[in-house]
């Protein structure tokens, strides 16, 4: 009965904008293009974050994950492999 209370309106639009923010983040911070293949909304009562996971465009074995607040579209955290850490801009 309460399941409808936890739904997030405009999910499609949120996903689109979060993907753009995530792609720009990896370009700006690591000079790397990424492709997101999956998303997950965190429980709304815990946080207003969406998790995007995927891989580096030129290497599907190099997995990445990013957590974005969907109210502000600010990056909360990014999980990147060691080879990308070496590319991080200061």
MOPAC internal coordinates of N, CA, C and O (Angstrom, degrees):
PM7 1SCF
backbone

  N    0.0000 0     0.00 0     0.00 0    0    0    0
  C    1.4505 1     0.00 0     0.00 0    1    0    0
  C    1.5355 1   112.43 1     0.00 0    2    1    0
  O    1.2310 1   119.89 1   143.27 1    3    2    1
  N    1.3068 1   117.81 1   -36.73 1    3    2    1
  C    1.4523 1   121.19 1  -177.79 1    5    3    2
  C    1.5257 1   112.94 1   -90.15 1    6    5    3
  O    1.2310 1   119.63 1   179.26 1    7    6    5
  N    1.3232 1   118.32 1    -0.74 1    7    6    5
  C    1.4539 1   121.53 1  -177.34 1    9    7    6
  C    1.5177 1   113.40 1   -55.42 1   10    9    7
  O    1.2310 1   119.37 1   144.29 1   11   10    9
  N    1.3214 1   118.81 1   -35.71 1   11   10    9
  C    1.4533 1   122.23 1  -179.53 1   13   11   10
  C    1.5180 1   113.27 1   -67.14 1   14   13   11
  O    1.2310 1   119.82 1   158.31 1   15   14   13
  N    1.2989 1   117.94 1   -21.69 1   15   14   13
  C    1.4598 1   121.60 1  -178.60 1   17   15   14
  C    1.5231 1   112.05 1   -70.97 1   18   17   15
  O    1.2310 1   120.55 1   159.56 1   19   18   17
  N    1.3334 1   116.56 1   -20.44 1   19   18   17
  C    1.4556 1   119.83 1  -175.34 1   21   19   18
  C    1.5290 1   112.20 1  -100.70 1   22   21   19
  O    1.2310 1   120.00 1  -173.52 1   23   22   21
  N    1.3326 1   117.60 1     6.48 1   23   22   21
  C    1.4583 1   119.27 1   179.79 1   25   23   22
  C    1.5272 1   110.03 1   -77.99 1   26   25   23
  O    1.2310 1   121.48 1   -27.62 1   27   26   25
  N    1.3056 1   114.78 1   152.38 1   27   26   25
  C    1.4529 1   121.32 1  -177.21 1   29   27   26
  C    1.5216 1   107.68 1  -109.55 1   30   29   27
  O    1.2310 1   120.05 1   -60.50 1   31   30   29
  N    1.3341 1   117.50 1   119.50 1   31   30   29
  C    1.4666 1   119.09 1  -179.95 1   33   31   30
  C    1.5291 1   111.64 1   -69.04 1   34   33   31
  O    1.2310 1   120.70 1   -27.74 1   35   34   33
  N    1.3205 1   116.27 1   152.26 1   35   34   33
  C    1.4747 1   123.26 1   176.82 1   37   35   34
  C    1.5257 1   112.95 1    59.64 1   38   37   35
  O    1.2310 1   120.04 1  -140.92 1   39   38   37
  N    1.3261 1   117.53 1    39.08 1   39   38   37
  C    1.4668 1   120.43 1  -177.46 1   41   39   38
  C    1.5301 1   112.05 1   -58.22 1   42   41   39
  O    1.2310 1   120.02 1   138.59 1   43   42   41
  N    1.3168 1   117.57 1   -41.41 1   43   42   41
  C    1.4588 1   120.65 1  -179.46 1   45   43   42
  C    1.5183 1   112.04 1   -59.54 1   46   45   43
  O    1.2310 1   120.73 1   135.89 1   47   46   45
  N    1.3217 1   116.21 1   -44.11 1   47   46   45
  C    1.4628 1   121.02 1   179.62 1   49   47   46
  C    1.5289 1   110.87 1   -67.26 1   50   49   47
  O    1.2310 1   120.45 1   140.62 1   51   50   49
  N    1.3193 1   116.74 1   -39.38 1   51   50   49
  C    1.4707 1   121.41 1   178.12 1   53   51   50
  C    1.5232 1   110.03 1   -62.61 1   54   53   51
  O    1.2310 1   120.22 1   135.09 1   55   54   53
  N    1.3234 1   117.18 1   -44.91 1   55   54   53
  C    1.4635 1   121.56 1  -179.49 1   57   55   54
  C    1.5239 1   109.91 1   -61.29 1   58   57   55
  O    1.2310 1   120.42 1   133.28 1   59   58   57
  N    1.3280 1   116.80 1   -46.72 1   59   58   57
  C    1.4714 1   121.00 1   179.38 1   61   59   58
  C    1.5262 1   111.55 1   -57.29 1   62   61   59
  O    1.2310 1   120.74 1   130.76 1   63   62   61
  N    1.3326 1   116.19 1   -49.24 1   63   62   61
  C    1.4628 1   119.86 1  -177.74 1   65   63   62
  C    1.5331 1   111.33 1   -67.52 1   66   65   63
  O    1.2310 1   120.39 1   140.35 1   67   66   65
  N    1.3304 1   116.85 1   -39.65 1   67   66   65
  C    1.4629 1   120.31 1   178.68 1   69   67   66
  C    1.5287 1   110.80 1   -63.23 1   70   69   67
  O    1.2310 1   120.11 1   139.66 1   71   70   69
  N    1.3187 1   117.40 1   -40.34 1   71   70   69
  C    1.4706 1   120.87 1   177.76 1   73   71   70
  C    1.5200 1   109.93 1   -60.62 1   74   73   71
  O    1.2310 1   120.20 1   135.47 1   75   74   73
  N    1.3224 1   117.22 1   -44.53 1   75   74   73
  C    1.4649 1   120.61 1   179.42 1   77   75   74
  C    1.5212 1   111.21 1   -62.52 1   78   77   75
  O    1.2310 1   120.48 1   135.85 1   79   78   77
  N    1.3251 1   116.68 1   -44.15 1   79   78   77
  C    1.4625 1   121.32 1   178.36 1   81   79   78
  C    1.5299 1   109.94 1   -61.92 1   82   81   79
  O    1.2310 1   120.22 1   135.58 1   83   82   81
  N    1.3181 1   117.18 1   -44.42 1   83   82   81
  C    1.4564 1   121.64 1  -179.49 1   85   83   82
  C    1.5197 1   112.49 1   -63.96 1   86   85   83
  O    1.2310 1   120.50 1   135.58 1   87   86   85
  N    1.3246 1   116.64 1   -44.42 1   87   86   85
  C    1.4610 1   120.03 1   178.16 1   89   87   86
  C    1.5255 1   111.05 1   -62.49 1   90   89   87
  O    1.2310 1   120.50 1   136.14 1   91   90   89
  N    1.3273 1   116.64 1   -43.86 1   91   90   89
  C    1.4702 1   120.54 1   178.35 1   93   91   90
  C    1.5248 1   111.20 1   -63.13 1   94   93   91
  O    1.2310 1   120.42 1   141.39 1   95   94   93
  N    1.3228 1   116.80 1   -38.61 1   95   94   93
  C    1.4674 1   120.98 1   179.03 1   97   95   94
  C    1.5243 1   110.81 1   -59.06 1   98   97   95
  O    1.2310 1   120.38 1   131.70 1   99   98   97
  N    1.3234 1   116.88 1   -48.30 1   99   98   97
  C    1.4663 1   119.81 1  -177.87 1  101   99   98
  C    1.5268 1   111.68 1   -68.75 1  102  101   99
  O    1.2310 1   119.94 1   147.26 1  103  102  101
  N    1.3133 1   117.71 1   -32.74 1  103  102  101
  C    1.4686 1   120.26 1   175.65 1  105  103  102
  C    1.5249 1   109.71 1   -68.41 1  106  105  103
  O    1.2310 1   120.73 1   132.42 1  107  106  105
  N    1.3400 1   116.22 1   -47.58 1  107  106  105
  C    1.4665 1   121.24 1  -177.35 1  109  107  106
  C    1.5337 1   112.62 1   -67.24 1  110  109  107
  O    1.2310 1   120.14 1   137.55 1  111  110  109
  N    1.3265 1   117.33 1   -42.45 1  111  110  109
  C    1.4681 1   121.52 1  -173.10 1  113  111  110
  C    1.5260 1   113.77 1   -89.09 1  114  113  111
  O    1.2310 1   120.24 1   149.62 1  115  114  113
  N    1.3422 1   117.15 1   -30.38 1  115  114  113
  C    1.4606 1   120.08 1  -172.76 1  117  115  114
  C    1.5370 1   113.50 1  -128.75 1  118  117  115
  O    1.2310 1   120.00 1  -176.65 1  119  118  117
  N    1.3257 1   117.60 1     3.35 1  119  118  117
  C    1.4711 1   122.07 1  -176.63 1  121  119  118
  C    1.5253 1   110.92 1    50.59 1  122  121  119
  O    1.2310 1   121.00 1  -137.17 1  123  122  121
  N    1.3286 1   115.69 1    42.83 1  123  122  121
  C    1.4587 1   121.67 1  -174.49 1  125  123  122
  C    1.5292 1   110.08 1  -134.28 1  126  125  123
  O    1.2310 1   121.07 1   -46.95 1  127  126  125
  N    1.3306 1   115.56 1   133.05 1  127  126  125
  C    1.4600 1   120.29 1   175.05 1  129  127  126
  C    1.5226 1   108.62 1   -89.39 1  130  129  127
  O    1.2310 1   121.36 1   -43.50 1  131  130  129
  N    1.3279 1   115.01 1   136.50 1  131  130  129
  C    1.4598 1   120.81 1  -179.10 1  133  131  130
  C    1.5203 1   110.20 1  -125.42 1  134  133  131
  O    1.2310 1   121.92 1   -18.05 1  135  134  133
  N    1.3054 1   113.93 1   161.95 1  135  134  133
  C    1.4639 1   121.26 1   176.28 1  137  135  134
  C    1.5215 1   107.25 1  -128.37 1  138  137  135
  O    1.2310 1   120.59 1   -55.12 1  139  138  137
  N    1.3277 1   116.49 1   124.88 1  139  138  137
  C    1.4611 1   120.59 1   179.03 1  141  139  138
  C    1.5236 1   109.11 1   -92.47 1  142  141  139
  O    1.2310 1   120.92 1   -46.67 1  143  142  141
  N    1.3265 1   115.84 1   133.33 1  143  142  141
  C    1.4567 1   121.17 1  -176.28 1  145  143  142
  C    1.5255 1   112.89 1  -116.81 1  146  145  143
  O    1.2310 1   120.30 1   170.39 1  147  146  145
  N    1.3304 1   117.02 1    -9.61 1  147  146  145
  C    1.4586 1   119.93 1  -178.39 1  149  147  146
  C    1.5213 1   109.61 1  -152.71 1  150  149  147
  O    1.2310 1   120.99 1   -25.74 1  151  150  149
  N    1.3031 1   115.71 1   154.26 1  151  150  149
  C    1.4646 1   121.23 1   176.42 1  153  151  150
  C    1.5235 1   109.41 1  -141.83 1  154  153  151
  O    1.2310 1   121.48 1   -22.72 1  155  154  153
  N    1.3225 1   114.78 1   157.28 1  155  154  153
  C    1.4597 1   120.65 1   177.10 1  157  155  154
  C    1.5183 1   108.80 1  -150.63 1  158  157  155
  O    1.2310 1   120.72 1   -52.29 1  159  158  157
  N    1.3084 1   116.23 1   127.71 1  159  158  157
  C    1.4579 1   121.00 1   174.25 1  161  159  158
  C    1.5236 1   108.33 1   -83.84 1  162  161  159
  O    1.2310 1   120.60 1   -49.97 1  163  162  161
  N    1.3241 1   116.46 1   130.03 1  163  162  161
  C    1.4545 1   120.79 1   175.10 1  165  163  162
  C    1.5298 1   107.96 1   -70.23 1  166  165  163
  O    1.2310 1   119.85 1   -25.85 1  167  166  165
  N    1.3269 1   117.89 1   154.15 1  167  166  165
  C    1.4667 1   119.29 1   178.23 1  169  167  166
  C    1.5282 1   110.90 1   -54.36 1  170  169  167
  O    1.2310 1   121.06 1   -51.84 1  171  170  169
  N    1.3278 1   115.58 1   128.16 1  171  170  169
  C    1.4576 1   121.92 1  -173.65 1  173  171  170
  C    1.5304 1   113.21 1   -59.44 1  174  173  171
  O    1.2310 1   120.44 1   149.26 1  175  174  173
  N    1.3298 1   116.77 1   -30.74 1  175  174  173
  C    1.4643 1   118.78 1  -179.45 1  177  175  174
  C    1.5322 1   111.74 1   -76.90 1  178  177  175
  O    1.2310 1   119.59 1   166.49 1  179  178  177
  N    1.3372 1   118.39 1   -13.51 1  179  178  177
  C    1.4648 1   121.55 1   177.98 1  181  179  178
  C    1.5255 1   112.61 1   -97.19 1  182  181  179
  O    1.2310 1   120.64 1   136.97 1  183  182  181
  N    1.3354 1   116.39 1   -43.03 1  183  182  181
  C    1.4590 1   120.18 1  -179.37 1  185  183  182
  C    1.5254 1   109.11 1  -161.91 1  186  185  183
  O    1.2310 1   120.72 1   -14.61 1  187  186  185
  N    1.2940 1   116.22 1   165.39 1  187  186  185
  C    1.4636 1   122.12 1   176.51 1  189  187  186
  C    1.5189 1   108.37 1  -108.40 1  190  189  187
  O    1.2310 1   120.86 1  -124.25 1  191  190  189
  N    1.3291 1   115.96 1    55.75 1  191  190  189
  C    1.4544 1   121.76 1  -177.40 1  193  191  190
  C    1.5173 1   111.29 1  -116.94 1  194  193  191
  O    1.2310 1   121.80 1   -28.96 1  195  194  193
  N    1.3200 1   114.17 1   151.04 1  195  194  193
  C    1.4484 1   122.30 1   171.53 1  197  195  194
  C    1.5297 1   106.87 1  -120.78 1  198  197  195
  O    1.2310 1   121.33 1   -44.43 1  199  198  197
  N    1.3131 1   115.06 1   135.57 1  199  198  197
  C    1.4633 1   121.43 1   177.74 1  201  199  198
  C    1.5264 1   107.65 1  -102.18 1  202  201  199
  O    1.2310 1   120.66 1   -51.15 1  203  202  201
  N    1.3270 1   116.34 1   128.85 1  203  202  201
  C    1.4585 1   121.90 1   175.95 1  205  203  202
  C    1.5178 1   107.91 1  -115.17 1  206  205  203
  O    1.2310 1   120.51 1   -46.52 1  207  206  205
  N    1.3201 1   116.63 1   133.48 1  207  206  205
  C    1.4602 1   119.47 1   177.15 1  209  207  206
  C    1.5179 1   108.94 1  -128.23 1  210  209  207
  O    1.2310 1   121.81 1   -26.56 1  211  210  209
  N    1.3191 1   114.14 1   153.44 1  211  210  209
  C    1.4495 1   119.64 1  -178.76 1  213  211  210
  C    1.5070 1   110.20 1  -179.81 1  214  213  211
  O    1.2310 1   121.36 1    38.29 1  215  214  213
  N    1.3373 1   115.00 1  -141.71 1  215  214  213
  C    1.4603 1   119.54 1  -175.58 1  217  215  214
  C    1.5163 1   110.41 1  -152.88 1  218  217  215
  O    1.2310 1   121.40 1   -14.04 1  219  218  217
  N    1.3216 1   114.93 1   165.96 1  219  218  217
  C    1.4543 1   121.68 1   173.86 1  221  219  218
  C    1.5262 1   106.88 1   -67.82 1  222  221  219
  O    1.2310 1   120.20 1   -43.08 1  223  222  221
  N    1.3365 1   117.22 1   136.92 1  223  222  221
  C    1.4626 1   120.60 1  -175.05 1  225  223  222
  C    1.5141 1   113.30 1   -56.19 1  226  225  223
  O    1.2310 1   119.78 1   135.38 1  227  226  225
  N    1.3163 1   118.02 1   -44.62 1  227  226  225
  C    1.4619 1   119.88 1  -175.66 1  229  227  226
  C    1.5303 1   112.89 1   -84.68 1  230  229  227
  O    1.2310 1   119.96 1   179.32 1  231  230  229
  N    1.3348 1   117.69 1    -0.68 1  231  230  229
  C    1.4627 1   120.28 1  -179.01 1  233  231  230
  C    1.5302 1   109.70 1  -150.61 1  234  233  231
  O    1.2310 1   120.63 1   -83.39 1  235  234  233
  N    1.3263 1   116.41 1    96.61 1  235  234  233
  C    1.4637 1   120.71 1  -176.49 1  237  235  234
  C    1.5244 1   112.97 1   -66.29 1  238  237  235
  O    1.2310 1   120.18 1   165.49 1  239  238  237
  N    1.3251 1   117.26 1   -14.51 1  239  238  237
  C    1.4717 1   120.50 1   178.23 1  241  239  238
  C    1.5254 1   112.17 1   -82.23 1  242  241  239
  O    1.2310 1   120.05 1   166.23 1  243  242  241
  N    1.3314 1   117.51 1   -13.77 1  243  242  241
  C    1.4641 1   121.52 1  -179.81 1  245  243  242
  C    1.5261 1   108.55 1   -92.87 1  246  245  243
  O    1.2310 1   121.31 1   -84.45 1  247  246  245
  N    1.3319 1   115.10 1    95.55 1  247  246  245
  C    1.4633 1   121.32 1  -175.02 1  249  247  246
  C    1.5241 1   111.37 1   -84.45 1  250  249  247
  O    1.2310 1   121.80 1   -33.93 1  251  250  249
  N    1.3312 1   114.17 1   146.07 1  251  250  249
  C    1.4683 1   121.13 1   177.54 1  253  251  250
  C    1.5352 1   108.81 1  -136.58 1  254  253  251
  O    1.2310 1   121.27 1   -23.05 1  255  254  253
  N    1.3199 1   115.18 1   156.95 1  255  254  253
  C    1.4659 1   122.33 1   175.68 1  257  255  254
  C    1.5200 1   107.76 1  -142.84 1  258  257  255
  O    1.2310 1   121.41 1   -37.09 1  259  258  257
  N    1.3260 1   114.91 1   142.91 1  259  258  257
  C    1.4645 1   119.03 1   178.17 1  261  259  258
  C    1.5285 1   108.43 1  -138.35 1  262  261  259
  O    1.2310 1   121.01 1   -35.74 1  263  262  261
  N    1.3164 1   115.67 1   144.26 1  263  262  261
  C    1.4582 1   122.82 1   178.85 1  265  263  262
  C    1.5262 1   107.96 1  -114.70 1  266  265  263
  O    1.2310 1   121.03 1   -55.97 1  267  266  265
  N    1.3333 1   115.64 1   124.03 1  267  266  265
  C    1.4672 1   121.31 1  -175.59 1  269  267  266
  C    1.5212 1   109.50 1  -127.05 1  270  269  267
  O    1.2310 1   120.90 1   -46.25 1  271  270  269
  N    1.3304 1   115.88 1   133.75 1  271  270  269
  C    1.4614 1   121.19 1   174.02 1  273  271  270
  C    1.5227 1   107.72 1   -74.41 1  274  273  271
  O    1.2310 1   120.10 1   -58.75 1  275  274  273
  N    1.3252 1   117.42 1   121.25 1  275  274  273
  C    1.4599 1   119.44 1  -175.78 1  277  275  274
  C    1.5300 1   113.73 1   -85.10 1  278  277  275
  O    1.2310 1   119.66 1  -179.10 1  279  278  277
  N    1.3217 1   118.25 1     0.90 1  279  278  277
  C    1.4689 1   120.40 1   171.16 1  281  279  278
  C    1.5317 1   109.97 1   -86.36 1  282  281  279
  O    1.2310 1   121.24 1   140.33 1  283  282  281
  N    1.3415 1   115.24 1   -39.67 1  283  282  281
  C    1.4747 1   120.72 1  -175.73 1  285  283  282
  C    1.5329 1   112.89 1  -109.14 1  286  285  283
  O    1.2310 1   120.79 1   164.25 1  287  286  285
  N    1.3351 1   116.09 1   -15.75 1  287  286  285
  C    1.4704 1   123.11 1  -174.83 1  289  287  286
  C    1.5238 1   111.62 1    57.35 1  290  289  287
  O    1.2310 1   121.44 1  -141.90 1  291  290  289
  N    1.3321 1   114.85 1    38.10 1  291  290  289
  C    1.4620 1   121.27 1   173.28 1  293  291  290
  C    1.5266 1   108.34 1  -102.11 1  294  293  291
  O    1.2310 1   121.13 1   -38.83 1  295  294  293
  N    1.3213 1   115.45 1   141.17 1  295  294  293
  C    1.4607 1   121.37 1   178.78 1  297  295  294
  C    1.5264 1   108.88 1   -70.71 1  298  297  295
  O    1.2310 1   120.69 1   -52.62 1  299  298  297
  N    1.3250 1   116.28 1   127.38 1  299  298  297
  C    1.4588 1   121.72 1   179.07 1  301  299  298
  C    1.5215 1   111.02 1   -93.36 1  302  301  299
  O    1.2310 1   121.12 1   143.42 1  303  302  301
  N    1.3502 1   115.46 1   -36.58 1  303  302  301
  C    1.4559 1   120.06 1  -175.86 1  305  303  302
  C    1.5246 1   108.47 1  -166.18 1  306  305  303
  O    1.2310 1   120.80 1   -27.17 1  307  306  305
  N    1.3094 1   116.07 1   152.83 1  307  306  305
  C    1.4596 1   121.11 1   175.16 1  309  307  306
  C    1.5183 1   108.72 1  -138.91 1  310  309  307
  O    1.2310 1   121.16 1   -43.71 1  311  310  309
  N    1.3173 1   115.39 1   136.29 1  311  310  309
  C    1.4532 1   121.11 1   177.27 1  313  311  310
  C    1.5236 1   106.54 1  -108.74 1  314  313  311
  O    1.2310 1   121.41 1   -63.16 1  315  314  313
  N    1.3218 1   114.90 1   116.84 1  315  314  313
  C    1.4633 1   120.15 1  -176.00 1  317  315  314
  C    1.5307 1   109.60 1  -129.87 1  318  317  315
  O    1.2310 1   120.22 1   -30.75 1  319  318  317
  N    1.3279 1   117.19 1   149.25 1  319  318  317
  C    1.4612 1   119.84 1   177.33 1  321  319  318
  C    1.5210 1   111.79 1   -73.32 1  322  321  319
  O    1.2310 1   120.78 1   -15.97 1  323  322  321
  N    1.3204 1   116.11 1   164.03 1  323  322  321
  C    1.4664 1   122.11 1  -176.35 1  325  323  322
  C    1.5254 1   112.55 1   -55.73 1  326  325  323
  O    1.2310 1   120.11 1   140.68 1  327  326  325
  N    1.3383 1   117.39 1   -39.32 1  327  326  325
  C    1.4620 1   119.01 1  -177.32 1  329  327  326
  C    1.5315 1   112.20 1   -62.64 1  330  329  327
  O    1.2310 1   119.96 1   152.65 1  331  330  329
  N    1.3282 1   117.69 1   -27.35 1  331  330  329
  C    1.4658 1   119.94 1   176.17 1  333  331  330
  C    1.5250 1   111.53 1   -81.44 1  334  333  331
  O    1.2310 1   120.05 1   149.09 1  335  334  333
  N    1.3175 1   117.51 1   -30.91 1  335  334  333
  C    1.4682 1   120.13 1   179.80 1  337  335  334
  C    1.5270 1   110.96 1   -58.86 1  338  337  335
  O    1.2310 1   120.61 1   147.05 1  339  338  337
  N    1.3179 1   116.44 1   -32.95 1  339  338  337
  C    1.4586 1   120.44 1   178.58 1  341  339  338
  C    1.5276 1   112.47 1   -67.07 1  342  341  339
  O    1.2310 1   120.59 1   158.71 1  343  342  341
  N    1.3439 1   116.48 1   -21.29 1  343  342  341
  C    1.4574 1   120.83 1  -179.01 1  345  343  342
  C    1.5271 1   112.68 1   -91.80 1  346  345  343
  O    1.2310 1   120.15 1   172.62 1  347  346  345
  N    1.3402 1   117.32 1    -7.38 1  347  346  345
  C    1.4729 1   120.51 1  -174.26 1  349  347  346
  C    1.5152 1   111.23 1   -58.33 1  350  349  347
  O    1.2310 1   121.74 1   -48.24 1  351  350  349
  N    1.3150 1   114.28 1   131.76 1  351  350  349
  C    1.4729 1   120.46 1   176.32 1  353  351  350
  C    1.5115 1   108.12 1   -81.11 1  354  353  351
  O    1.2310 1   120.28 1   -30.26 1  355  354  353
  N    1.2894 1   117.07 1   149.74 1  355  354  353
  C    1.4726 1   121.16 1  -179.73 1  357  355  354
  C    1.4854 1   112.46 1   -84.60 1  358  357  355
  O    1.2310 1   120.10 1   180.00 1  359  358  357

